[in-house]
Amino acid sequence: MNMKLPNFVNSVYYKGMFNKIYPGDRESDGTLAVEDYLTDEEIGYFPNLKKVSKAIGGARNLHKYWNGLEGADKIEMLEQASEELKKKNQYDELISRAGGFPIKFVEEARKNFANYLNTSEQLLQENPGKGPVVAITSVTTPEVQPYIMIESLLGNCSVVIKGSSSEPFSAYLLAEISGEIGLPIQFITYKTNENKSIFAVELYKMCEEEGGYFILMGNPSTLKKIVYHEISDKLDVTKLPIPNNTISFTSHGGGMIVDESANIENAVQGAIYSFRFPKACKVPTGIFVHNGIADEFTNNLIDNISRQKVGNVLDKNTDVATVSEEYWNNFVEPFLRVAKSNGDVLFGGDLNQPTVIKGNFYLSLLMEPHYPVYCIEEVDDMMKGIEKINEASKNIGKGKILDLSVYSGEEFFKELEKLRRKGDLNVYTLHKNRPTTTFNSHTAHESIILRKYLSEPNFVDE
């Protein structure tokens, strides 16, 4: 089913007219150039949007259009998008090169989202969406932008998304498919180093005028400066509340518990999988392992990562992307320096080497490694690991770490789930024998399953 939309979708206002855009087009001026993460070679181009008001109009009309369709029609369109996404691999290399993601994981992510769209009959909400979604996201994985877009559609909301300046292609891919099918997605790009705050303020104002939800994946103080821009020079806006029409995904932190009842091989593979996108905010910064199995777990982990291929992201055999010395010194080395001060390096430790450190950690639990760095801590009682996670979480975002993977038998996991529900385990989401970065459409982010939240604003996952 191809529906005729009541507005321009997947288009931007550029040089006095609406134009459909393609990553290969290069204009002499007014262009956002996207670069290879490692070489800085320009690999794609998008018009640099100057004025939000001229680019986007009628987001509310698109929202009404989407909510006016029968559920069966929406499902048919979403399933059609699924089929297209399975086949449309021409942007995989661009996503890989811009984001620094091994291409085999980019392909995996694309197919995951195709399967996600294909379950729309079960996931599409019955309640109408409460307003169009306007989203600005950081991109630490190729999953972030499509997640926001698909969840919004499943929550019966239209979507306006600003493609990430560093890696807009994963958003553009879905926007292009949506434009062909008739899904209500509008895609825009903007050079974030040019009047960044003013552009964001304009986006928020447009969202307010259209009666929508503004989603920001970033620091909550940044969101408040956007919302309260007009008075930000007169008082400390960081102390003001976040308005109800905004959704702020800001928490960080991931951890891992390996109980003596765990399947060790499964736990090792889970740890490695969690680092397939090492810039993600929920990679496990601490791995707490029962001392009865710690040596076996550590040796198995080292054996596995020693056989990983570190190399070019376009090589389908690459497991870990090569990074530049500048990236290493700016992002990885600060984490390594702190972690090394609390432990011994058992494997790696130098540029472009996955690293295993065994010790007694604290400060590094509050940081992000930005590369596969496995910090293993032995505990004779798993509750000591829980105590440490709770202590560290007090200094992270909203007082909880984002995700905790638990590798154990059924009884121990149930015990931790009870602690989480009682508020005695400061974690948003527990993963039972699964990696922290597992893609799962039923996993809440900061207690929010977005599609439910957008159709039921008071929804909180218990």
Summary of the structure (lengths in Angstrom):
residues: 462
radius of gyration: 22.2
end to end distance: 37.1
largest distance: 68.6
contacts: 1595
relative contact order: 0.12
helix: 40%
strand: 19%
